[in-house]
Amino acid sequence: MQCCVKYGKSALRNAVLGSSLILMAGTLHADDTAFWATQSFSIERGADLATEDDPAFAATSLENRLNATTELYWRNRLNNGSVLSFRQTIEALAYPEHDTLNRLTSHSEAAFRFWLDDTKTWSLQLKSRLSFSQAPEQSVYKRIRVGATLRYHLNKQHTFRFRARLGYRDQNDLRFSGFDQRETLIELGHDWRHSKNGARLSTTLYFENRSADAIKYIYDEYGLRFRVKHALSKDLSINGGFSVYQRIYKGPFSASLPINRDEVRFKAGVEVTKRFSDRITGFARIGWDENQSSIYLRDYAGATFGLGVTINLN
């Protein structure tokens, strides 16, 4: 446990402080600055939160929820081509049928992207993120993440990227113990952009390791993500994709189910976004989420959806 605390609260904290100093230094030669704020409301059906955040809740189906998300974004584009940005997101989730799953989560993110050469072929982005999640009566977790993304810009259409990220999750032990995790992520990806219509296609391969205090929460994850986005008109766009991963746990699930958890999850979906005015944008999405697990309590499959509106507060 002392090693966990040292890794999470010392090394990563120093990394965040160091990257923050670098980000602040970029404001000395500002070229242009932009700020915008949005508020979104939606009705959703999904399993992202219910399956992992509360092990006492055995998800055998997808759950309906209400989502209210506030986002503040500040970007400073410097005259040397570098970009400094800050993003604050506050997300409130309410589950009508499961009050214990209700959450209020805050994400604070800082990023600095700059060119490594005069030909603007190589770029590097440094990013740090602090997250806090609160249940109705107590905190759920605190998380800190720091990472770097190296990009190789072959031309205006093709970009290759390599990302590495470290993280630490401090779980509230009063809810359940042993879930404090050290995160290590390695990612390879390719982004393609159509030269005429601006359509974008992104492919990502990744490996992630989560090391926890309790062996039953330690796992390796191997995954693939594919995303595509295309503007059908000035005010109408469509995006979608799929992701698949295999997650292999290192210890038995529980005393009553003394087998290691091994699962494959597949998610796919498509979303249509329509801008009705400078302030109002509507969106609708539909998809499929399936989790095949060696633990029958974690098996589920079904359709997902979302319907909502985003309000530009600027």
Phi, psi and chi 1 to 4 in degrees:
 res  aa     phi    psi   chi1   chi2   chi3   chi4
   1 MET       -  -38.0 -178.0   65.0 -180.0      -
   2 GLN   -63.4  -35.3  -68.3  178.7  -10.0      -
   3 CYS   -65.7  -39.4  176.0      -      -      -
   4 CYS   -62.2  -47.1  -56.5      -      -      -
   5 VAL   -62.9  -41.4  174.1      -      -      -
   6 LYS   -62.5  -42.6 -178.5  178.7 -179.8 -179.4
   7 TYR   -67.7  -43.0  176.4   71.1      -      -
   8 GLY   -78.2  -40.9      -      -      -      -
   9 LYS  -101.1  -10.0  -64.7 -176.0  178.2 -179.7
  10 SER  -111.4  -65.5  177.6      -      -      -
  11 ALA   -61.9  -47.5      -      -      -      -
  12 LEU   -71.3  -34.7  -74.8  179.6      -      -
  13 ARG   -63.7  -42.6 -179.6  179.6   59.4 -170.1
  14 ASN   -64.4  -36.1  -68.3  -21.9      -      -
  15 ALA   -65.4  -40.5      -      -      -      -
  16 VAL   -64.6  -43.5  169.6      -      -      -
  17 LEU   -62.5  -41.5  -68.8  175.4      -      -
  18 GLY   -65.2  -44.6      -      -      -      -
  19 SER   -66.8  -33.0   61.5      -      -      -
  20 SER   -64.5  -38.1  -61.8      -      -      -
  21 LEU   -64.0  -39.7  -69.0  174.7      -      -
  22 ILE   -63.5  -42.4  -65.6  174.6      -      -
  23 LEU   -63.9  -41.6  -60.0 -178.2      -      -
  24 MET   -65.6  -31.6  -67.4  172.9   60.9      -
  25 ALA   -65.8  -25.3      -      -      -      -
  26 GLY   -69.5  -13.6      -      -      -      -
  27 THR   -79.0   -2.2   62.3      -      -      -
  28 LEU   -69.6  -29.6  -64.7  178.1      -      -
  29 HIS  -128.4   72.1  -58.3  -73.8      -      -
  30 ALA   -78.6  141.8      -      -      -      -
  31 ASP  -104.9  -55.8 -173.3   21.4      -      -
  32 ASP  -148.0  150.3   68.3   88.1      -      -
  33 THR  -127.7  141.1  -59.0      -      -      -
  34 ALA  -135.2  146.7      -      -      -      -
  35 PHE  -142.5  136.4  170.9   80.8      -      -
  36 TRP  -147.2  156.3   58.2   88.4      -      -
  37 ALA  -135.1  139.2      -      -      -      -
  38 THR  -134.2  154.9   60.6      -      -      -
  39 GLN  -131.5  124.0  176.8   65.3   56.7      -
  40 SER  -117.2  144.6  -61.5      -      -      -
  41 PHE  -131.4  136.0  -59.6   96.9      -      -
  42 SER  -153.8  158.0   62.6      -      -      -
  43 ILE  -108.4  129.3  -58.4  173.0      -      -
  44 GLU  -133.7  164.3  -55.5  173.6  -12.2      -
  45 ARG  -136.0  121.7 -177.2  172.1  179.9   80.5
  46 GLY  -166.0 -178.9      -      -      -      -
  47 ALA  -135.4    7.8      -      -      -      -
  48 ASP   -55.8  -46.5  -69.0  -10.3      -      -
  49 LEU   -82.1  -45.2 -178.4   65.2      -      -
  50 ALA   -64.1  -29.3      -      -      -      -
  51 THR   -79.5  -26.2   54.9      -      -      -
  52 GLU  -121.4  -32.4  -74.7  -58.5  -30.3      -
  53 ASP   -75.7  -21.6 -160.1   55.8      -      -
  54 ASP  -135.1   91.8 -168.4  -12.8      -      -
  55 PRO   -59.6  -20.8  -25.7   35.8      -      -
  56 ALA   -70.9  -18.3      -      -      -      -
  57 PHE   -96.8  110.2  178.4   78.1      -      -
  58 ALA   -88.3  100.7      -      -      -      -
  59 ALA   -75.9  112.4      -      -      -      -
  60 THR  -109.5    0.3   56.0      -      -      -
  61 SER  -155.1  167.3   63.7      -      -      -
  62 LEU   -79.3  153.6  -55.2  172.0      -      -
  63 GLU  -120.5  145.4  -61.0  -60.9  -31.9      -
  64 ASN   -80.3  147.2  -61.9  -36.1      -      -
  65 ARG  -155.4  160.1   63.8 -167.7  179.9 -150.4
  66 LEU  -107.1  138.5  -56.6  176.6      -      -
  67 ASN  -128.5  126.9 -174.1  -30.9      -      -
  68 ALA  -125.8  116.5      -      -      -      -
  69 THR  -124.1  127.5  -60.3      -      -      -
  70 THR  -108.9  132.4  -55.8      -      -      -
  71 GLU  -132.3  130.1 -175.3  172.7   85.1      -
  72 LEU  -117.4  132.7  -52.5  175.6      -      -
  73 TYR  -136.8  129.5 -176.4   76.2      -      -
  74 TRP  -126.0  130.0  177.9   88.3      -      -
  75 ARG  -132.5  135.3 -174.0 -155.1   65.2 -152.7
  76 ASN  -123.5  109.9 -165.9  -10.6      -      -
  77 ARG   -93.7  119.9 -168.4 -179.5  -57.9  -84.0
  78 LEU   -87.5  160.2  -47.9 -179.4      -      -
  79 ASN   -72.2   -7.9   51.2   21.8      -      -
  80 ASN   -96.9    6.9   61.9   -0.7      -      -
  81 GLY    94.7   -8.1      -      -      -      -
  82 SER   -75.4  157.3  -58.4      -      -      -
  83 VAL  -132.0  125.9  177.9      -      -      -
  84 LEU  -111.5  132.6  172.2   68.1      -      -
  85 SER  -145.8  152.4   63.3      -      -      -
  86 PHE  -132.7  140.4  -66.1   92.7      -      -
  87 ARG  -135.9  131.8 -173.4 -171.9  -57.3  -89.8
  88 GLN  -121.9  123.4  175.2   62.6   49.9      -
  89 THR  -124.6  132.5  -55.1      -      -      -
  90 ILE  -124.6  120.1  -60.3  175.9      -      -
  91 GLU  -119.8  127.2 -179.5 -176.9   51.5      -
  92 ALA  -113.1  122.6      -      -      -      -
  93 LEU  -116.4  132.4  -65.5  177.1      -      -
  94 ALA  -127.4  125.0      -      -      -      -
  95 TYR  -104.0  107.6  -72.2   77.9      -      -
  96 PRO   -57.4  -31.5  -24.6   34.4      -      -
  97 GLU   -99.0   -6.3  -60.9  177.6    4.3      -
  98 HIS  -143.6   84.7  -58.7  -78.6      -      -
  99 ASP   -60.8  -29.5  -68.0  -17.5      -      -
 100 THR   -67.5  -16.9   58.1      -      -      -
 101 LEU   -90.0   -5.6  -65.5  177.1      -      -
 102 ASN   -58.8  138.4  -66.1  -13.6      -      -
 103 ARG  -140.5  148.5  -64.2  -70.4 -176.8  -87.9
 104 LEU  -125.4  115.0 -179.4   64.9      -      -
 105 THR  -122.8  136.2  -55.8      -      -      -
 106 SER  -117.2  133.8  169.1      -      -      -
 107 HIS  -125.0  123.1  -57.2  -71.5      -      -
 108 SER  -115.5  121.1  -56.7      -      -      -
 109 GLU  -130.2  135.7 -177.3  177.4  -73.3      -
 110 ALA  -126.1  138.4      -      -      -      -
 111 ALA  -143.2  146.9      -      -      -      -
 112 PHE  -137.9  121.0 -177.7   48.4      -      -
 113 ARG  -118.4  132.2 -177.8  173.1  175.8  177.3
 114 PHE  -146.5  160.3   54.7   95.4      -      -
 115 TRP   -86.7  143.8  -64.8  101.5      -      -
 116 LEU   -98.2  -10.7  -62.5  176.1      -      -
 117 ASP  -145.9  162.7   59.4  -16.9      -      -
 118 ASP   -69.9  -26.0  -65.5  -24.6      -      -
 119 THR   -81.6   -3.2   59.9      -      -      -
 120 LYS    55.0   48.9  -65.8 -173.4  176.1 -178.3
 121 THR   -98.6  -36.5  -58.1      -      -      -
 122 TRP  -115.6  135.0  -64.9   88.4      -      -
 123 SER  -134.0  156.3   68.5      -      -      -
 124 LEU  -132.7  134.7 -178.6   66.4      -      -
 125 GLN  -120.6  127.7 -177.2 -177.9   54.1      -
 126 LEU  -104.7  137.5  -54.2  176.5      -      -
 127 LYS  -143.8  141.3 -177.6 -179.1  -68.5 -174.1
 128 SER  -132.5  148.6   60.0      -      -      -
 129 ARG  -147.1  131.0 -179.3  169.3  179.8  165.0
 130 LEU  -114.7  131.4  -64.0  173.4      -      -
 131 SER  -129.6  142.5  -59.6      -      -      -
 132 PHE  -134.9  133.2  -56.2   90.2      -      -
 133 SER  -123.6  132.9 -175.6      -      -      -
 134 GLN  -126.9  128.3  178.6   73.3   33.4      -
 135 ALA   -88.9  173.3      -      -      -      -
 136 PRO   -54.7  -35.8  -28.5   36.0      -      -
 137 GLU  -117.0   -8.0  -62.1 -179.0   -5.5      -
 138 GLN  -163.2  164.1   59.3 -176.7  -42.6      -
 139 SER   -71.6  153.8   66.5      -      -      -
 140 VAL  -101.8  -55.1  179.7      -      -      -
 141 TYR  -160.6  165.7   68.6   84.7      -      -
 142 LYS  -126.5  141.5  -59.4  175.2 -176.3  177.8
 143 ARG  -140.0  142.6  174.2 -174.0  -77.6  145.6
 144 ILE  -129.3  135.4 -179.0  173.0      -      -
 145 ARG  -136.1  140.3  -75.0  173.5  169.5  172.1
 146 VAL  -135.3  143.6  -66.3      -      -      -
 147 GLY  -160.8  173.9      -      -      -      -
 148 ALA  -142.2  141.6      -      -      -      -
 149 THR  -124.2  120.0  -57.6      -      -      -
 150 LEU   -99.2  126.3  177.9   66.5      -      -
 151 ARG  -118.6  139.5  -70.6 -179.2  172.9   86.8
 152 TYR  -113.5  112.0  171.5   66.4      -      -
 153 HIS   -92.0   94.3  -54.3  -96.1      -      -
 154 LEU   -63.3  -45.0  178.9   62.9      -      -
 155 ASN  -161.6 -165.6   49.4   43.2      -      -
 156 LYS   -71.4  -17.2  -67.6 -176.9  178.0 -179.6
 157 GLN   -97.0  -35.0  -72.8   76.2   44.6      -
 158 HIS  -117.9  130.5  -63.3  -83.8      -      -
 159 THR  -134.3  131.9  -59.9      -      -      -
 160 PHE  -108.4  144.6  -62.1   88.4      -      -
 161 ARG  -139.3  150.6   51.0 -173.4  159.1   78.2
 162 PHE  -130.6  126.9  168.8   78.3      -      -
 163 ARG  -126.2  139.1 -178.4  165.0   74.5  119.1
 164 ALA  -129.2  138.7      -      -      -      -
 165 ARG  -145.5  139.8 -172.0 -172.4   72.0 -162.6
 166 LEU  -116.3  149.1  -63.7  176.2      -      -
 167 GLY  -152.7  161.4      -      -      -      -
 168 TYR  -141.8  128.3  175.8   73.7      -      -
 169 ARG  -111.2  122.8  169.3  170.5  168.7  149.8
 170 ASP  -101.9  100.4 -177.1    9.7      -      -
 171 GLN   -81.3  142.3  173.6   70.0   29.1      -
 172 ASN   -68.6  110.2 -178.0    2.9      -      -
 173 ASP   -67.1  -17.0  -68.0  -23.2      -      -
 174 LEU   -69.6  -23.3  -65.1  178.3      -      -
 175 ARG   -81.7  -53.0  -62.4  179.9   58.1   82.4
 176 PHE  -165.4  144.4   53.1   92.3      -      -
 177 SER   -98.6  162.5   60.6      -      -      -
 178 GLY    90.2    1.0      -      -      -      -
 179 PHE   -97.4   -1.2 -158.8   68.6      -      -
 180 ASP   -56.8  125.8  -69.6   -7.8      -      -
 181 GLN  -125.9  143.0  -70.4 -178.8  -36.6      -
 182 ARG  -103.8  128.4  -79.3   78.7   60.8 -159.9
 183 GLU  -110.5  137.9  -50.3  172.3    2.0      -
 184 THR  -134.2  123.1  -57.0      -      -      -
 185 LEU  -126.8  134.6  172.0   73.0      -      -
 186 ILE  -127.4  132.3  -63.9  176.2      -      -
 187 GLU  -139.3  136.9  179.9 -178.6  -74.9      -
 188 LEU  -120.9  136.9  -65.7  173.1      -      -
 189 GLY  -151.8  166.7      -      -      -      -
 190 HIS  -138.8  133.5  170.5 -103.8      -      -
 191 ASP  -119.0  133.6  -59.4  -43.3      -      -
 192 TRP  -125.2  136.9  172.5   82.1      -      -
 193 ARG  -129.6  128.6 -179.2  170.9 -178.0  172.2
 194 HIS   -67.7  134.6 -164.0  -78.7      -      -
 195 SER   -71.5  -22.2   57.7      -      -      -
 196 LYS  -102.7  -55.2  -65.7 -177.4  178.7 -179.7
 197 ASN   -96.0   -3.7   59.3   27.0      -      -
 198 GLY    78.1    7.6      -      -      -      -
 199 ALA   -59.7  143.1      -      -      -      -
 200 ARG  -124.3  141.6  -61.0  179.9 -178.9 -178.8
 201 LEU  -135.3  130.4 -174.5  152.1      -      -
 202 SER  -130.3  132.9  175.4      -      -      -
 203 THR  -125.9  133.3  -55.1      -      -      -
 204 THR  -137.2  131.5  -56.8      -      -      -
 205 LEU  -111.8  138.9  -71.2  168.3      -      -
 206 TYR  -149.2  159.6   72.7   90.8      -      -
 207 PHE  -132.4  135.1  164.9   78.4      -      -
 208 GLU  -136.4  138.4 -175.6  170.8   16.6      -
 209 ASN  -118.3  131.8  170.2  -95.1      -      -
 210 ARG  -115.9  116.3  -61.4  -76.2 -177.1   94.8
 211 SER  -106.3  123.5  178.6      -      -      -
 212 ALA  -121.9  169.4      -      -      -      -
 213 ASP   -65.4  -40.6  -69.4   -9.6      -      -
 214 ALA   -97.9  133.9      -      -      -      -
 215 ILE   -63.1  -27.3 -170.1  172.3      -      -
 216 LYS   -70.3  -13.2   66.5  178.5  179.8  178.3
 217 TYR  -102.3    3.7  -63.1  129.2      -      -
 218 ILE   -87.4  132.1  -61.0  175.0      -      -
 219 TYR  -154.2  160.0   64.3   79.9      -      -
 220 ASP  -110.6  143.0  -68.9  -28.3      -      -
 221 GLU  -132.9  130.9 -179.8  174.9  -45.0      -
 222 TYR  -119.5  129.3  -52.3   84.3      -      -
 223 GLY  -147.6  166.1      -      -      -      -
 224 LEU  -135.4  134.5  167.0   67.8      -      -
 225 ARG  -127.8  141.6  -67.2 -168.2  -63.1  -93.9
 226 PHE  -136.0  127.4  175.9   83.5      -      -
 227 ARG  -134.3  144.6  -65.5  -72.3 -176.8  -88.9
 228 VAL  -140.4  143.0   60.8      -      -      -
 229 LYS  -139.9  136.5 -176.9  175.9 -178.2  178.8
 230 HIS  -147.2  132.6  177.7   55.3      -      -
 231 ALA   -88.6  116.8      -      -      -      -
 232 LEU   -77.9  -29.2  -59.2  176.3      -      -
 233 SER  -158.5 -173.0   66.3      -      -      -
 234 LYS   -62.3  -34.8  179.3 -179.2  178.1 -179.1
 235 ASP  -114.4    4.8  -61.6  -36.8      -      -
 236 LEU  -132.9  127.8 -177.0   65.6      -      -
 237 SER  -138.5  158.4   64.3      -      -      -
 238 ILE  -134.1  139.5 -176.4  171.1      -      -
 239 ASN  -145.1  156.3   64.1   83.7      -      -
 240 GLY  -171.4 -171.2      -      -      -      -
 241 GLY   157.9 -168.6      -      -      -      -
 242 PHE  -149.9  161.9   69.6   86.2      -      -
 243 SER  -143.7  147.5   63.5      -      -      -
 244 VAL  -143.9  139.1   59.7      -      -      -
 245 TYR  -148.1  157.0   68.9   70.3      -      -
 246 GLN  -114.5  130.7 -179.4  176.2   20.1      -
 247 ARG  -120.2  123.1 -175.8  177.1  -71.1 -179.1
 248 ILE  -117.6  115.6  -56.2  172.0      -      -
 249 TYR   -88.1  155.3  -74.0   78.6      -      -
 250 LYS   -97.2  -11.9  -55.8  -60.0 -177.0 -179.2
 251 GLY  -137.1  168.1      -      -      -      -
 252 PRO   -63.7  147.5   22.7  -33.0      -      -
 253 PHE   -65.6  -47.3 -178.4   73.3      -      -
 254 SER  -164.3  174.5   65.4      -      -      -
 255 ALA   -66.8  -34.8      -      -      -      -
 256 SER   -80.4  -22.9   58.1      -      -      -
 257 LEU  -126.2   77.4  -70.1  172.1      -      -
 258 PRO   -80.9   54.1   31.3  -34.2      -      -
 259 ILE  -129.0  152.1   57.9  175.6      -      -
 260 ASN   -72.4  142.1  -72.9   16.3      -      -
 261 ARG   -83.4  127.9 -176.0  176.1  170.2 -172.7
 262 ASP  -139.8  124.9 -170.0  -15.8      -      -
 263 GLU  -146.8  157.1   57.4 -165.9   24.1      -
 264 VAL  -124.6  128.2  174.9      -      -      -
 265 ARG  -119.6  137.5 -174.4  176.4 -177.6 -175.5
 266 PHE  -128.0  130.2  173.5   79.8      -      -
 267 LYS  -132.0  138.9  -65.9  177.9   63.8  177.1
 268 ALA  -145.5  151.9      -      -      -      -
 269 GLY  -171.9  164.7      -      -      -      -
 270 VAL  -139.6  142.0   61.2      -      -      -
 271 GLU  -132.1  137.7  178.3  179.1  -82.2      -
 272 VAL  -113.2  130.2  176.3      -      -      -
 273 THR  -118.1  130.0  -57.9      -      -      -
 274 LYS  -125.5  123.8  168.8   65.9  175.4  178.0
 275 ARG   -92.2  117.6 -169.9  177.3   71.1  167.5
 276 PHE   -90.5  -27.9  -63.8  100.9      -      -
 277 SER  -160.4 -176.9   68.7      -      -      -
 278 ASP   -64.6  -19.7  -68.9  -20.2      -      -
 279 ARG  -110.0  -25.1  -71.6 -169.4  174.9  -85.1
 280 ILE  -116.6  126.7  -55.1  -63.5      -      -
 281 THR  -131.1  131.4  -60.1      -      -      -
 282 GLY  -105.9  154.6      -      -      -      -
 283 PHE  -146.6  150.3   57.1   89.2      -      -
 284 ALA  -143.2  136.7      -      -      -      -
 285 ARG  -140.7  153.7   57.1  177.2  173.9  -96.2
 286 ILE  -144.3  147.4 -171.2  170.6      -      -
 287 GLY  -164.9 -165.6      -      -      -      -
 288 TRP  -139.7  137.7 -179.3  -95.5      -      -
 289 ASP  -133.5  121.9 -169.0  -16.5      -      -
 290 GLU  -135.8  130.6 -179.3  173.0  -12.0      -
 291 ASN  -124.5  113.8 -165.5   61.3      -      -
 292 GLN  -101.0  112.9  -59.5  176.1    0.1      -
 293 SER  -126.3  149.7  177.7      -      -      -
 294 SER   -71.3  -13.9   59.2      -      -      -
 295 ILE  -101.7  114.3  -52.8  -60.7      -      -
 296 TYR   -61.3  -25.5   72.8   92.5      -      -
 297 LEU   -65.9  -21.8  -66.2  174.2      -      -
 298 ARG  -103.6    7.1  -60.6  -53.8 -171.7 -166.5
 299 ASP   -81.6  131.3 -105.0  -16.1      -      -
 300 TYR  -161.7  159.7   63.7   85.8      -      -
 301 ALA  -162.1  142.5      -      -      -      -
 302 GLY   169.0  175.6      -      -      -      -
 303 ALA   -78.6  146.6      -      -      -      -
 304 THR  -119.3  158.4   60.3      -      -      -
 305 PHE  -156.1  165.8   71.3   83.4      -      -
 306 GLY  -156.7  140.1      -      -      -      -
 307 LEU  -143.1  122.4 -178.3   65.1      -      -
 308 GLY  -164.0 -172.8      -      -      -      -
 309 VAL  -141.0  144.3   61.3      -      -      -
 310 THR  -119.1  130.1  -62.0      -      -      -
 311 ILE  -109.4  124.8  -55.9  170.0      -      -
 312 ASN   -80.1  118.0 -175.8   -4.3      -      -
 313 LEU   -90.9   -3.7  -58.3  176.8      -      -
 314 ASN   -65.9      -  -72.9   34.2      -      -
